Amino acid sequence: MALFSGKEVRRTWHNEQWYFSVIDIISVLTEQPDFKKAKSYWTTLKSRLKKEGSELVTKCDQLKMQSADGKWYKTDTANIET
């Protein structure tokens, strides 16, 4: 875990870089503590960005991260550059 504005953000080491959970970052930036609402926000934003042809979505990798229930799920992640 990493801290961003005092909130926990999941991260993982992959290809010699840190990758961070996009949903966790959105949760912090939008001050949305509800994971499902932050996920819904990201889903809508991702769809809009794809329609606009943004490269941001293509730069997000899906990596397995541990969720609150202790299970590992593929999650959209981004490195520091993204």
N, C-alpha and C positions, 0 to 999 in steps of 0.2 A: 504494500500500500504506500501511496504517496499522499502528502497533504497539499491541498490547493485551496487557498482562502479558508483554511481551518477545516476543510471537509476531506474525507477519504476518497481517493481516486485509485481504482485498481490499475496495476501496471504489470508488465511482464517483459523480460529480457529476451529479445529475438533478433537474430542477424546482427549481433554486436550493437544493438540500440534498444532503448527503452520505448515500449509501446504502451499507450494509455487508453483506457476505455472511453470511447466517445460519449456514451450515454452518461457516464459518471461526470465527465467534464460539462456536458450540457446541463446536468442536474445542478452543478455548482453555479454555472454562469446564469442560469434562469432562476436560481434560488428555488428549485422545485425538489422537495425532499421525497416525493412519491416516484418510485422507480418506474412504474407503469406509465405515468404521465410524461416523464422525461423520455422514455423509450418511444412513446407515441409522437412526441415533438420531433425526435430525431428521424423517425420514419417519414413524417410529413416533410421535414426539411430536406432529407435525402432525395425524396421524390422530386421536389421542386428543383434542387440543384442538378439532378440528372437531366431534367427537361431543359434547363438553361445551358447544358453542356459543360458544367463545371467539372474540372479535373479533381477536385477535392474528394469526391466520392470514390473515384477510381484509385486514389492514393490510400484509402482506408483498407487495411487488411483485416480479415477475420481470423482471430486467434482465440484459442480456448483460455477462458478465465474462470476462476471460481466465483460462483454467485453466493448470495446470502444463504441459500439452502444447502451450501456445501458441495453442490454438484458443479461440474465443469461444462460450460457451454461456449460455443463459438460466439464471439462478440466483436463488433466493429471496433477497431483500434486505430490509432494514429500515432506516428512518431512525433518528435519535437518539431521537425521541419513542417509536417503537415498541419 
